[in-house]
Amino acid sequence: MRFNIADRRIQYTGQYQPRILEKDFVVGFNHRHRMIFRNYDIHLEGGEILPLTERINNQSNLGALRNRQLRESVILAAGLSAIAVALHGRASLNNTPKELITRELTNELKRANDRTAAQVMAEVLQYTTETFPVGEEILIESAITEGVRAKPGKEPGGNPTIAVGALFGKKEHRTRYGLPMPKNVTLLSMGSDVIDGTTKSVKGLHSSLTALFLTESGVKRHLPDVYVQRWMAGVNFEEFNPREASLTDAAEIIINAYGLSSPDRLSAFFLDRKRHHPAMDILNKAGISTPMDNDADLFPSLVLGLDNLHYPDGRRLLSMIGEIGGSAEWAVGVLPLVWRGGQAIGMLTSQSALTREDISGEELWKSRFHFTEEEFILIQDARFEQKPYFTIGDILEQPFAGGVAAYGSLTDNYYLPFMEGVQIDKNNARMTVNVLVINSMGVMENWRLTFAANSNLKNTAQHMQCPKDFCVDLSGNDLERKIGEYLADEQSAKRYRIFFNNEYYPAMIPIRDKLVMLNGVIDSLIQRGALNQKDREIIDITRKLAADWFVGYD
């Protein structure tokens, strides 16, 4: 009834009939994205697209995402960021002898992978939005992200990421954000988890990925970066209040929605955490199987109820019932699930209670709603105090507005077995990545793309590195000289600004393309280990050399 998905591998029983990308398509693709490819010294060599479901939901069209270049840029943002991490940090922890591995080292390597993925993902979006002509211009705002919260005793928080409020578009539009925008500029919202399964990424384990979506919908409420309890399925089910329904009540609702003959046909996914063991016990007793994984609970939500996926016992991956994970993972996974015809409910929980290591699983489960005063303020600020649960319709103004989501497979995926991790062919300077793509019409495809380095793989890898990687070993005049080199060139200055935004967002307030740095916050981030003195030196030199980026200090 309870098993790890790595021990009982899911099987894909559908037909594998991909469409090979024709030469004309490849030529056009390279032309449309030439600015991106020039930056990384690569080109698309070939690929294939595997349709997984072509069922249209009849509730949406692609809207602004009809623009092929924009739509493909989402795929590239996921795919190239996965390639970048594969080149620089995949399985990086495995290079350290076991006796020397510490939590601090693991977190440092995880942050490095987040940093690399966020850098390339942001660059792809920025370079793309700069190329659109008048009448097709786009401004993207990051509205949902992961990595901000601290995990007491585990992670200091403030991980490199594409922060809430980050903007991608032409400078004249970024500087007008918050003011009336010209009608020819389309505003898009973005959600991302630059790496889902970061621990897996540094250990080289299965099913880690890059993830993002773009949608024309505005965002009603900001979803705090805290833990969310979730109920979801690959079929639409009756909305219910989890506060008034037991786990078995919720299971019954989902069983009826699927039209299953009995509970023993239902499965409910969980992360293998002791906080989940009481819930799994209840569901197992009711005859419901509970497949589980050690890390990363975003991707399972994407494939819930998907035909042709079966475990060895014949059951399909159908639901989550009471599982608890990050809020960004909930949103970035739920929107495509809803596009596919599924449904999801979420409820904010107490992260401070759930991260305690000194109490049992039973106590963790019972204390999941024991909010601190600070947590309750977050809930009130997000306007969830009157309605304890929410759906994607409570977060987005129009869930079925035009949109596209993409997920780059960094390591071999155990939910869709044909989604192999990034393959690096060093001898021939080739890089192959699988990207799962779901759009707002409900169409689901796997894009398998092979890129070739124009000169050599080493050069491409260097272009995919974050500027910070070239600064951390320098100090004093050498560091100032290096930062000055970045700022002296327009293109490298853009890359440096992206790094600066992704790295130091917890200590700055963006104001129409300008920044206010918060000195007191920098001190507290250093004190808790999220930043260090090298970061302070980088910030101080950047303030000195790029004074026009900043508008004042605290």
C-alpha positions in Angstrom: 0.0 0.0 0.0 2.9 2.3 0.7 6.0 2.4 -1.5 8.7 4.6 -2.9 8.3 5.5 -6.5 11.9 4.6 -7.2 11.3 1.0 -6.0 8.2 0.4 -8.1 8.7 2.3 -11.3 5.7 3.7 -13.1 5.3 2.5 -16.7 4.2 4.4 -19.7 1.9 2.2 -21.8 0.9 4.7 -24.5 2.2 4.8 -28.0 5.5 6.6 -28.6 5.1 8.3 -31.9 7.0 11.6 -31.8 6.9 14.1 -34.6 10.5 14.8 -35.9 11.2 18.5 -36.2 11.5 19.3 -39.9 14.5 21.2 -41.3 12.5 24.3 -42.1 11.2 24.4 -38.5 14.7 24.1 -37.1 15.9 26.9 -39.4 13.0 29.1 -38.3 13.5 28.3 -34.6 17.2 29.3 -34.8 16.2 32.5 -36.5 13.5 33.4 -34.0 15.8 32.8 -31.0 19.1 34.0 -32.6 19.7 36.6 -29.8 19.5 33.9 -27.1 21.6 31.4 -29.1 24.2 34.0 -29.8 24.5 34.7 -26.1 25.3 31.0 -25.4 27.1 30.3 -28.7 24.7 27.4 -29.6 22.1 26.5 -32.1 19.2 24.0 -32.3 20.4 21.0 -34.2 17.2 19.0 -34.2 14.5 17.4 -32.0 11.1 15.8 -31.7 7.7 16.5 -30.2 5.7 13.7 -28.5 2.0 14.5 -28.0 0.7 13.1 -24.7 -2.8 14.4 -24.8 -4.4 16.6 -27.5 -7.7 17.0 -25.6 -8.8 20.7 -25.8 -10.5 22.1 -22.8 -12.6 24.6 -24.9 -12.2 27.2 -22.1 -9.1 29.0 -23.4 -7.0 30.1 -26.3 -3.4 31.0 -26.2 -4.0 34.8 -26.2 -0.7 36.6 -26.4 1.1 33.2 -26.3 -0.1 32.7 -29.9 3.2 34.5 -30.6 5.4 31.5 -31.5 8.6 33.2 -30.4 7.1 34.0 -27.0 5.7 30.5 -26.6 8.9 28.8 -27.5 10.9 31.1 -25.2 9.1 29.5 -22.2 10.3 26.1 -23.5 13.8 27.5 -23.9 13.8 29.1 -20.4 13.1 25.7 -18.9 15.3 23.7 -21.2 18.4 25.9 -21.3 18.4 26.4 -17.5 18.3 22.6 -17.1 21.3 22.3 -19.5 23.2 25.0 -17.6 22.8 23.2 -14.3 23.8 19.9 -15.9 26.9 21.5 -17.1 27.9 23.1 -13.8 26.2 21.5 -10.8 24.3 18.3 -11.4 25.5 15.6 -8.9 28.0 18.1 -7.5 27.7 16.7 -4.0 28.9 13.3 -5.3 32.4 14.8 -5.8 32.8 15.1 -2.0 33.8 12.2 0.2 30.9 11.2 2.4 32.7 11.9 5.6 33.2 15.6 4.5 29.6 16.2 3.5 27.8 18.7 5.8 24.5 20.4 5.8 26.3 23.7 5.1 28.1 22.3 2.1 24.9 20.7 0.7 23.0 24.0 1.1 25.9 25.9 -0.6 25.8 23.5 -3.6 22.0 23.7 -3.8 22.2 27.5 -3.8 24.7 27.3 -6.6 22.3 25.2 -8.7 19.4 27.5 -8.0 21.6 30.5 -8.9 22.6 28.9 -12.3 19.0 28.0 -13.2 17.6 31.4 -12.2 20.3 33.2 -14.2 19.7 31.4 -17.5 15.9 31.3 -17.1 15.8 35.0 -16.5 18.2 35.8 -19.3 16.1 33.9 -21.8 13.0 35.8 -20.9 14.8 39.2 -20.9 16.5 38.7 -24.2 13.2 37.5 -25.7 11.1 40.4 -24.5 13.6 42.9 -25.8 13.2 41.7 -29.4 9.4 42.2 -29.9 8.4 45.0 -32.2 5.9 47.7 -31.4 2.4 46.2 -31.2 3.7 42.8 -29.9 5.6 44.1 -26.9 5.5 42.1 -23.6 6.2 42.9 -20.0 6.5 39.9 -17.6 6.1 40.2 -13.9 7.2 37.4 -11.6 4.3 36.8 -9.2 4.9 33.4 -7.7 8.3 32.0 -6.7 10.1 29.5 -4.4 13.1 29.7 -2.2 12.4 32.7 -0.1 11.4 31.1 3.2 13.9 29.9 5.8 13.6 26.3 7.0 14.8 26.5 10.6 17.6 24.1 11.3 17.8 23.1 7.6 18.1 26.1 5.2 18.7 29.8 5.8 16.3 30.8 3.1 16.8 33.7 0.6 17.9 31.2 -2.0 18.8 32.6 -5.4 15.6 32.7 -7.5 13.5 34.9 -9.8 11.9 36.9 -7.0 8.4 38.2 -6.8 8.3 41.6 -8.5 11.1 40.9 -11.0 10.3 42.4 -14.4 11.3 41.3 -17.9 10.8 43.6 -20.8 12.1 46.7 -22.5 13.6 49.3 -20.2 11.1 51.9 -21.1 8.3 49.6 -20.0 10.0 48.4 -16.8 10.5 52.0 -15.7 6.7 52.6 -16.2 5.6 49.6 -14.3 2.9 50.6 -11.8 1.8 53.5 -14.1 -0.7 53.3 -17.0 1.0 51.1 -19.6 0.6 51.7 -23.3 -2.1 49.6 -24.9 0.4 48.0 -27.2 2.2 46.3 -24.3 0.8 43.0 -23.0 1.3 42.3 -19.3 2.0 38.7 -18.4 2.3 37.0 -14.9 5.0 34.4 -14.2 5.3 31.6 -11.7 8.5 29.6 -11.3 10.4 27.1 -9.2 13.8 27.4 -10.8 14.7 23.9 -9.6 12.1 21.5 -8.1 14.1 18.9 -6.3 17.2 20.9 -5.6 18.6 18.2 -3.2 18.1 15.7 -6.0 20.0 18.0 -8.4 23.1 18.0 -6.3 23.0 14.3 -5.7 22.1 13.4 -9.3 18.9 11.7 -8.3 15.8 11.2 -10.4 13.0 13.7 -11.2 14.6 17.1 -10.6 13.5 19.7 -13.0 13.2 23.4 -13.8 9.7 24.9 -13.9 7.9 28.0 -15.0 4.6 29.3 -16.5 3.5 32.5 -18.2 -0.1 33.6 -18.2 -2.1 36.6 -19.3 -4.0 36.4 -16.1 -3.4 38.9 -13.4 -2.8 37.7 -9.8 -5.6 38.3 -7.3 -3.6 37.3 -4.1 0.0 36.9 -3.4 0.5 33.3 -2.2 3.0 33.4 0.7 6.1 31.2 0.4 5.0 28.8 3.1 3.8 25.2 3.3 0.5 24.4 1.7 -1.7 21.3 2.4 -3.1 20.1 -0.9 -6.0 18.0 -2.3 -5.8 17.5 -6.0 -6.8 15.2 -8.8 -6.6 14.9 -12.6 -10.3 15.2 -12.9 -12.6 18.0 -11.8 -14.2 17.3 -8.4 -16.7 19.1 -6.1 -15.1 21.9 -4.1 -15.1 21.3 -0.4 -13.8 22.8 2.8 -11.0 20.6 4.1 -11.6 21.9 7.6 -14.9 20.2 7.5 -13.9 17.0 5.7 -11.8 14.1 6.9 -9.1 12.5 4.7 -11.5 9.7 3.9 -14.3 12.2 3.0 -11.9 13.9 0.6 -10.9 10.5 -0.9 -14.6 9.6 -1.4 -15.2 12.9 -3.3 -12.2 12.1 -5.6 -13.2 8.5 -6.0 -16.7 9.6 -7.2 -15.2 12.2 -9.5 -13.1 9.6 -11.2 -15.9 7.1 -11.2 -13.8 4.4 -9.6 -15.5 1.3 -8.4 -13.8 1.1 -5.0 -11.1 2.8 -2.8 -8.5 0.2 -3.7 -8.3 1.7 -7.2 -7.2 5.1 -5.9 -3.7 6.3 -5.2 -2.6 9.4 -3.3 1.0 10.7 -3.6 3.0 12.0 -0.7 6.5 13.2 0.1 8.2 10.8 2.4 8.1 13.0 5.5 7.2 12.0 9.0 4.5 14.7 9.1 2.7 12.7 6.4 2.8 9.3 8.1 -0.5 9.7 10.0 -2.3 10.7 6.9 -0.9 7.8 4.9 -1.9 5.4 7.7 -5.5 6.6 7.5 -5.6 6.3 3.7 -3.8 2.9 3.7 -6.4 1.6 6.2 -9.1 2.6 3.8 -7.5 0.7 1.0 -5.9 3.6 -0.8 -2.2 3.2 -1.9 0.2 6.0 -1.1 3.2 6.1 -3.5 5.8 8.5 -2.1 9.1 10.2 -3.1 12.0 11.6 -1.0 11.9 15.1 -2.6 10.1 17.2 -5.2 6.3 17.2 -5.2 5.6 19.5 -8.1 5.9 17.2 -11.1 3.5 14.5 -9.8 0.7 17.1 -9.9 1.2 17.6 -13.6 0.5 14.0 -14.5 -2.3 13.1 -12.1 -4.9 11.1 -14.0 -2.9 10.9 -17.1 -3.8 8.0 -19.3 -1.2 5.3 -20.0 0.7 5.7 -16.7 0.5 2.7 -14.5 2.3 1.3 -11.5 3.2 -2.4 -11.5 0.0 -3.2 -9.6 -2.1 -1.6 -12.3 -3.1 1.5 -10.4 -2.6 5.0 -11.9 -1.2 8.1 -10.2 -4.5 9.8 -9.5 -4.4 12.3 -6.5 -2.9 14.0 -3.6 -5.0 14.0 -0.4 -3.6 16.1 2.5 0.0 16.2 1.3 2.0 19.2 2.5 4.6 21.0 0.4 5.7 24.5 -0.8 3.2 27.1 -2.0 5.1 27.8 -5.2 5.1 24.1 -6.1 1.4 24.1 -5.5 0.7 27.0 -7.9 3.3 26.1 -10.6 1.9 22.6 -10.7 -1.8 23.3 -10.2 -2.4 25.8 -13.0 -1.4 23.3 -15.8 -3.4 20.5 -13.9 -6.5 22.7 -14.1 -5.8 23.4 -17.8 -5.8 19.6 -18.3 -9.2 19.4 -16.6 -8.1 18.7 -13.1 -8.9 20.4 -9.8 -7.0 21.3 -6.7 -7.6 22.8 -3.3 -4.9 24.3 -1.0 -4.7 25.4 2.6 -1.9 27.4 4.3 -0.2 25.6 7.1 2.3 26.5 9.8 5.8 26.2 8.5 7.3 26.8 12.0 5.4 23.9 13.4 6.0 21.5 10.5 9.8 22.1 10.5 10.2 21.0 14.1 12.5 18.0 14.5 11.9 17.3 18.2 8.3 16.0 17.9 6.7 12.9 16.4 4.9 12.6 13.1 1.6 12.4 14.8 2.4 15.7 16.7 3.5 17.4 13.5 0.3 16.4 11.8 -1.8 17.7 14.6 0.1 21.0 14.9 0.0 21.8 11.1 -2.4 24.8 11.8 -0.7 26.0 14.9 0.3 29.4 13.5 2.7 31.9 15.0 1.6 35.5 15.2 3.9 36.3 12.2 2.5 33.5 10.1 -1.1 34.6 10.9 -0.2 38.1 9.8 1.0 36.6 6.4 -2.3 34.8 6.1 -4.3 38.0 6.8 -2.2 40.0 4.4 -2.9 37.4 1.7 -6.7 37.7 2.6 -7.2 34.1 3.4 -8.5 34.5 6.9 -12.1 34.4 5.9 -11.7 31.4 3.6 -9.2 28.9 5.0 -8.8 27.0 1.7 -8.3 28.2 -1.9 -8.3 27.1 -5.5 -6.3 28.5 -8.4 -9.3 30.8 -9.1 -8.6 32.4 -5.7 -5.0 33.2 -6.8 -5.4 34.1 -10.5 -8.0 36.4 -11.9 -8.6 34.2 -15.0 -7.0 30.8 -14.8 -8.0 30.0 -18.4 -6.4 33.1 -19.8 -3.8 32.4 -22.4 -0.8 30.6 -20.9 2.1 28.1 -21.3 4.0 26.1 -18.8 7.3 24.2 -19.3 9.3 21.8 -17.2 12.9 21.0 -18.1 14.1 17.5 -17.1 17.5 17.9 -15.3 17.7 14.3 -14.2 15.9 11.1 -15.4 12.2 11.5 -14.7 10.5 8.6 -12.9 6.9 9.8 -13.6 7.3 10.0 -17.4 10.0 7.4 -18.1 10.8 8.7 -21.6 11.8 12.1 -20.1 15.5 11.4 -19.6 17.7 13.9 -17.9 19.9 16.3 -19.7 22.5 14.4 -21.9 25.9 16.0 -22.5 27.9 14.7 -25.4 31.3 16.2 -24.7 33.0 14.6 -27.7 30.5 16.1 -30.1 29.6 19.2 -28.1 25.9 18.3 -28.1 23.3 18.9 -25.3 19.9 17.2 -25.3 17.1 18.1 -23.0 13.5 17.0 -22.5 10.9 19.6 -21.7 7.3 18.9 -20.8 5.0 21.6 -22.2 1.3 22.2 -21.2 -0.7 25.1 -22.6 -3.9 26.7 -21.4 -6.0 24.8 -23.9 -4.9 21.6 -22.2 -2.5 20.3 -24.9 0.4 18.4 -23.3 3.6 17.5 -25.2 7.2 16.5 -24.6 9.8 18.4 -26.5 13.1 16.7 -26.9 15.6 19.2 -28.2 19.3 18.8 -29.2 21.6 21.8 -29.2 25.1 22.0 -30.6 27.8 24.4 -29.4 29.0 26.6 -32.3 32.7 26.6 -31.2 33.1 24.3 -28.2 31.3 23.1 -25.1 33.7 24.8 -22.7 32.8 28.2 -24.2 29.1 27.5 -24.1 29.4 26.4 -20.4 31.2 29.6 -19.5 28.4 31.7 -21.1 25.9 29.8 -19.0 27.6 30.5 -15.7 26.3 33.1 -13.3 28.6 36.2 -13.0 28.9 35.5 -9.3 30.9 32.4 -10.1 33.7 34.6 -11.5 33.6 37.0 -8.5 33.6 34.8 -5.3 37.3 34.1 -5.3 38.3 37.7 -5.8 38.5 40.6 -3.4 39.6 44.2 -3.1 40.8 45.8 -6.3 40.6 42.5 -8.2 36.9 42.1 -7.4 36.2 45.8 -8.3 38.0 45.4 -11.6 36.0 42.3 -12.4 32.7 43.9 -11.6 33.8 46.9 -13.6 34.4 44.7 -16.6 30.8 43.4 -16.4 29.4 46.8 -16.1 31.4 48.3 -19.0 29.7 46.2 -21.6 25.9 46.6 -22.2 25.2 42.9 -22.7 27.4 41.7 -19.7 25.9 44.5 -17.6 22.4 43.0 -18.2 23.6 39.6 -17.1 25.2 41.1 -14.0 22.0 43.0 -13.1 20.0 39.7 -13.5 22.4 38.0 -11.1 22.2 40.9 -8.6 18.4 40.9 -8.7 18.2 37.1 -8.3 20.8 37.0 -5.5 20.0 40.0 -3.3 16.3 40.4 -3.7 15.6 39.7 0.1 17.5 42.9 0.9 16.2 45.3 -1.8 13.1 47.1 -2.9 12.6 47.4 -6.7 11.1 50.7 -7.7 10.5 51.1 -11.4 13.8 49.6 -12.5 15.7 51.2 -9.6 16.7 49.6 -6.3 16.6 50.5 -2.7 19.1 48.4 -0.6 18.2 47.6 3.0 21.4 47.6 5.0 19.8 46.2 8.1 18.4 43.2 6.1 21.8 42.5 4.6 23.2 42.3 8.2 20.4 39.9 9.3 20.9 37.7 6.1 24.6 37.5 6.9 23.9 36.6 10.5 21.7 33.7 9.6 24.0 32.4 6.9 21.9 33.3 3.8 24.7 35.7 2.7 28.3 36.2 3.8 30.9 39.0 3.9 31.8 38.4 0.2 28.2 39.3 -0.7 28.5 42.5 1.3 31.7 43.4 -0.6 30.0 42.6 -4.0 27.0 44.8 -3.0 29.2 47.7 -1.8 31.3 47.7 -5.0 28.2 47.5 -7.2 26.7 50.4 -5.3 29.9 52.4 -6.1 30.3 51.4 -9.7 26.6 51.4 -10.7 25.3 54.2 -8.6 22.5 54.9 -11.2 20.9 51.6 -10.3 20.0 52.8 -6.8 17.8 55.5 -5.4 18.7 55.5 -1.7 19.7 53.5 1.3 18.1 52.8 4.6 
